[in-house]
Amino acid sequence: MSLVLDSSVALAWIYSAETTPEVLHVLERVTEAGAVVPSLWPLEVANVLEQGVRKKRHTAGFRNAALTDLALLPIRVDPETAQHAWQATLHLAERHRLTVYDAAYLELALRRNVPLATLDQELRTAARAEKVPLLGK
């Protein structure tokens, strides 16, 4: 796997108004070499898309098509996310004042020694402090 993919980047692929050249570069990289995500990622992505339906940002058909498209990408869910939640992830959250959810992405990038693709500024700041390479912007 070439990188840890956070939900903000994946959702920026889906919502064209949020797409940037850097985000498209991450998509190319994921298409070619794959990505790994913490086990909460599918829930986060599905929740944002479902909230979009409820807020009438898009239709259920759009949501379903987006999820189908994402499922075609070589994205693997990390099976060890929960094992690290109460130790390494929690300590990263505490040290960098992140949500535990965001710290799960950072912990995974550190554990796998791969770059982190995120648009979240607090998570980017924490990743820089931990010397994790960053993608997206």
C-alpha positions in Angstrom: 0.0 0.0 0.0 1.4 3.4 -1.0 -0.4 5.6 1.6 -2.9 6.1 4.3 -6.0 7.7 2.8 -8.2 9.8 5.0 -11.9 10.4 4.3 -11.4 14.1 3.5 -9.4 13.2 0.4 -11.7 10.5 -0.8 -14.7 12.7 -0.4 -12.9 15.5 -2.3 -12.8 13.0 -5.3 -16.5 12.6 -5.0 -17.4 16.3 -4.7 -15.9 18.0 -7.7 -16.0 21.5 -6.1 -13.5 20.2 -3.5 -11.2 18.5 -6.0 -7.7 20.0 -6.5 -4.7 18.9 -8.6 -3.1 17.5 -5.5 -6.3 15.5 -4.7 -6.3 14.1 -8.2 -2.6 13.1 -7.8 -3.5 11.1 -4.7 -6.3 9.4 -6.7 -3.8 8.4 -9.4 -1.4 7.1 -6.8 -4.1 5.1 -5.1 -5.3 3.6 -8.4 -1.7 2.5 -9.2 -0.4 1.4 -5.8 -3.4 1.1 -3.5 -4.1 2.6 -0.1 -4.8 1.5 3.4 -7.4 3.0 5.7 -8.3 2.5 9.4 -11.4 0.5 10.0 -13.5 3.6 10.8 -13.0 4.9 7.2 -15.9 3.2 5.5 -18.2 4.4 8.3 -17.0 8.0 8.0 -17.3 8.0 4.2 -20.8 6.4 4.3 -21.9 8.8 7.0 -20.9 12.0 5.1 -22.6 10.7 2.0 -25.8 9.8 3.9 -25.8 13.2 5.6 -25.5 14.7 2.1 -28.7 12.8 1.1 -30.5 14.0 4.3 -29.4 17.6 3.7 -30.4 17.4 0.0 -26.9 18.0 -1.2 -27.3 15.0 -3.5 -29.6 12.1 -4.1 -29.4 8.5 -2.7 -28.5 7.5 -6.3 -25.4 9.8 -6.2 -24.5 8.4 -2.8 -24.8 4.8 -4.0 -22.8 5.5 -7.2 -20.0 7.2 -5.2 -19.8 4.2 -2.8 -19.7 1.8 -5.8 -16.9 3.8 -7.4 -14.9 3.9 -4.1 -15.3 0.1 -3.7 -13.6 -0.4 -7.1 -10.4 1.2 -5.9 -7.6 -0.9 -4.3 -8.2 0.4 -0.8 -7.6 -2.1 2.1 -9.1 -1.7 5.5 -6.5 -2.1 8.3 -7.5 -5.1 10.5 -5.4 -3.8 13.5 -7.0 -0.4 14.0 -8.9 -1.4 17.1 -5.8 -3.1 18.7 -4.0 0.2 18.8 -7.0 2.4 19.8 -6.5 2.5 23.5 -2.7 2.9 23.4 -0.8 4.4 20.5 -3.8 6.1 18.9 -5.1 7.5 22.2 -1.6 8.8 23.0 -1.3 10.5 19.6 -4.7 12.1 20.1 -3.7 13.4 23.5 -0.3 14.7 22.4 -1.6 16.5 19.3 -5.1 17.4 20.6 -6.8 15.4 17.8 -10.0 13.4 17.9 -9.2 9.7 18.4 -10.8 9.2 15.0 -8.2 11.5 13.3 -5.4 10.0 15.4 -6.3 6.6 14.0 -5.1 7.8 10.5 -1.8 9.2 12.0 -1.2 6.0 14.0 -1.7 3.9 10.9 0.7 6.0 8.8 3.3 5.8 11.5 2.9 2.0 12.0 3.0 1.3 8.2 5.7 4.0 7.6 3.8 5.4 4.6 2.6 9.0 3.7 -0.8 10.3 4.9 -3.2 11.8 2.4 -5.5 14.3 4.3 -7.0 17.7 3.9 -7.6 18.1 7.6 -5.3 20.9 8.8 -5.0 19.8 12.4 -4.2 16.3 11.3 -1.6 17.7 8.8 0.0 19.7 11.7 0.2 16.6 13.8 1.7 14.5 11.0 4.4 17.1 10.4 5.3 17.0 14.1 5.5 13.2 13.8 7.6 13.5 10.6 5.0 11.7 8.5 5.1 12.6 4.8 1.9 14.3 3.6 -0.1 14.2 0.4 -3.1 16.2 -0.6 -3.8 19.9 0.0 
